[in-house]
Amino acid sequence: MNERLDDDELDDELEFEHFRFEADNGQTPLRVDKFLADRLPNASRSRARDAAVTGHVRVNGLPVKPNYRVKPRDVVALVLPRPRRDLTVIPEEIPLDILHEDEHLLVLDKPAGMVVHPSPGHPSGTLVNALAWHLRGNPLFDTEDTRPGLVHRIDKDTSGLLVIAKTPAAKTNLALQFFNKTSERKYLAVCWGNLDDDRGTITGNIGRNPADRKTMSVFPDGSERGKHAVTRYRVVERLGYVNVVECILETGRTHQIRAHFKSIRHPLFNDAAYGGDEILKGTIFTSYKQFVRNCFEACPRQALHARTLGFTHPATGLPMAFDSPLPRDIETLITRWRNYTANRELPTG
């Protein structure tokens, strides 16, 4: 692959082989987690087991459980949804908005415009560079990993909440919560147009757009293309030609909310990658067009904010819940639409 993929452009449909081992003719039956732990550099058996649990271990091309017993001539591979990278994480003193921190994890509020982790196109200035500085005295925080502590991510121009693991055990536990869909994530977004129903569910496989590899496409649910994805939404406020919506992720695919809302012809406001940076609804009057352009300037990115995050603490077992206030740009955008619609006869449903 020659094209660059940023942290918010990684493809859930693609998988990259990081290691491959072939069992010799004299191999005695051995659990695959033990087999891998004996061969992977700096890998414990528990991490090998977790890789199998989350579907990243393949034997002869098929995913297996940790208790699969490797036989002679089996080909065992570790595959991950990212290419192998030889990037060094350089600690950088970048301010972080930390809402909670203890010895196991921290929860922070990421601003729009910050890339989550280094890539060939963004070697510095990322959230991971900031974390490497903040946790530089923590021997359990592995800066040799290009995604140290990360168990989920949000797009560069999406703002909001992220949980970061400070130890390998916390990372494994939190990753399994996200994989098993026991965590809670709610987003607030502004989309173009009036949705037909106050509540709804968008389903459809999400995979790389074959015509534009920086965006994702939605394919029919059950298709061989892409991966199953489900987004539930609730209309919070109808503001004439735009709706404010709360979105709940049942799956966590790349650009899921953005691609799903485009698929139902309600792209997010000012989402340039998915057509939301055009005037898609409204009047032909010059004053209206100028109003929308002013709104684009007030919120110069997709109107999407990761507002609520919930999970079980990996060490205490206690429920953890966090809420992030709307950032100023989205709050300004919503206020402007409220003022615009206050004295006008506009669509309400």
Order of alpha helices (4+ residues) and beta strands (2+ residues): beta-beta-alpha-alpha-beta-beta-beta-beta-beta-beta-alpha-beta-alpha-beta-beta-beta-beta-beta-beta-alpha-alpha-beta-beta-alpha
